[in-house]
Amino acid sequence: MVVDLLLISLAITLDPLPIMAFVLVVASARGARKGMIFILGWVACFVAVIALVLLLTGGRPPEPRSPPSTLSLVAKLLIGVSLVAYGIHRRRRSGRARPRGRARAQNPRPPAPAHGPAPAVPRRAEGSSSLTSRLDRGSAGAAAGLAVLLQPWGLVAAGATTVVGADTSQATTWLVLLAFCLLASATLLAAELYVVLRPAVARSRLLRLRTWMQDHAERAIVAGSIVIGLWLTGRSIYGLA
């Protein structure tokens, strides 16, 4: 259980999509406050899922080869296969998009006249500024809702099937569950702490980091989905066998 939860929490904390959204949250008006509410909503999802699983199991792991144990392994197997399929789908989709981008690069548009209209703002920058302005107008509750919406629920579900084997009669189990919640939120906590301690430079640097992550997010999602999916699939097949 410890190894599985460690890998799942690492995959969650390195997921680029929540980090990119969180950067826009802390870059908005009253960003530090909204960022803290985002983190609270983020962690609340983990706590709610873990509490629900422990309530169903009574805090005791099911007997090996029992129906609950087999059901949790089958659920983990399905999640693992789904993550692998999702990663392969995104890889193929990004592979089909690359040739179009190359074709545009080989046939660039003619340069605009020297006295023509000003060049248009890139769509990526427009989208970021538009979302930032919406977050400026939004309430703190919207930040918590965004945290729930951006949860990698497939990985959270994988963590839930792993927590089925938790034995709450041991103190180390509670430490492992606490470590899971903290590690799965480590990137967000580090960014929030950076904004609180160095607000003058943190926002601009985090926005530059977000721009860099946009260019590498697709590969990170594909690699993370396939690696964690294969791990969960292998562990589940081994457990069922």
Stockholm file with secondary structure:
# STOCKHOLM 1.0

chainA/1-241         MVVDLLLISLAITLDPLPIMAFVLVVASARGARKGMIFILGWVACFVAVIALVLLLTGGRPPEPRSPPSTLSLVAKLLIGVSLVAYGIHRRRRSGRARPRGRARAQNPRPPAPAHGPAPAVPRRAEGSSSLTSRLDRGSAGAAAGLAVLLQPWGLVAAGATTVVGADTSQATTWLVLLAFCLLASATLLAAELYVVLRPAVARSRLLRLRTWMQDHAERAIVAGSIVIGLWLTGRSIYGLA
#=GR chainA/1-241 SS CHHHHHHHHHHHHTCHHHHHHHHHHHHSTTHHHHHHHHHHHHHHHHHHHHHHHHHHHTTSCCCTTSHHHHHHHHHHHHHHHHHHHHHHHHHHHHHHHHHHHHHHHHSCCCCCCTTSCCCCCCHHHHHHHHHHHHHHHSCHHHHHHHHHHTCCHHHHHHHHHHHTTCCTTSHHHHHHHHHHHHHHTHHHHHHHHHHHHCHHHHHHHHHHHHHHHHHHHHHHHHHHHHHHHHHHHHHHHHHHC
#=GC SS_cons         CHHHHHHHHHHHHTCHHHHHHHHHHHHSTTHHHHHHHHHHHHHHHHHHHHHHHHHHHTTSCCCTTSHHHHHHHHHHHHHHHHHHHHHHHHHHHHHHHHHHHHHHHHSCCCCCCTTSCCCCCCHHHHHHHHHHHHHHHSCHHHHHHHHHHTCCHHHHHHHHHHHTTCCTTSHHHHHHHHHHHHHHTHHHHHHHHHHHHCHHHHHHHHHHHHHHHHHHHHHHHHHHHHHHHHHHHHHHHHHHC
//
